[in-house]
């Protein structure tokens, strides 16, 4: 398998508040292989949701392609969270106690991949993942408002 390009986003309405993630997995040609959105719950920050999106994406790539194929592929994770990208690239320290365990989960998952890059991208290049976050949050709001 060639390069796998992943777009991740996490969002929190209220920060902390209701949170969700969006993940888009593509091949090197930009063909979408899978899209995921998931509601995470209440009382989470935006940064916690951003980390959860990366963790979810890494787990899904291993589940979809198998550990061996995933570990031999070039993986590029794109996020519009410069903080998360810089932390995962070792450029920033992790000061928030709530983020430290999430960082460790992501760090331990990335060890399974031979070649993985975390890349900061502008929000306008991450619109699909952002749309999935908002879709999950909107669906949660709709369900909540019915009761």
Phi, psi and omega in degrees: 000144180276222183278137175248124181249126184238134175250125181237149174208147174225147181215154179223125176268105182120325175043073008278154180182205177295134185227154179206167177233159172222136181222132176236124180250125181233166172269183184293342178271358180089004178288125181289124178266319181208149172233140179222142168221144183208133174282133183262329182132196184256162172063038175246148177274167176300316181295323176297318178295321178299316177295318179300325179295317179295315179299313178302314182299315181296319177295319181293320179298316178295321180291320182288317188253352184085149184300319183294311180296317180298322182287341179261002180260154172278126183245129175238120178253119181257133179217147175271006176265099180298324179301310182298314181299314181293325176293315181290338175271002177079015181271333179240146174282158177257106184264332184282123182298331179285335181275330185306313179293329178290320176301315181298320177299312180296317181298315180293326177290323183292338179298332181287352183251133183293315185226102181230135179234139174252126187233133176273129180233157177292154182304323182293342176265003181237028187295324182292316177295321177297319178299320179295322176299310182294326176298315179295319179292319179295318179296321177296317179297321180295316179295319181296320185287344179284340186254000000 
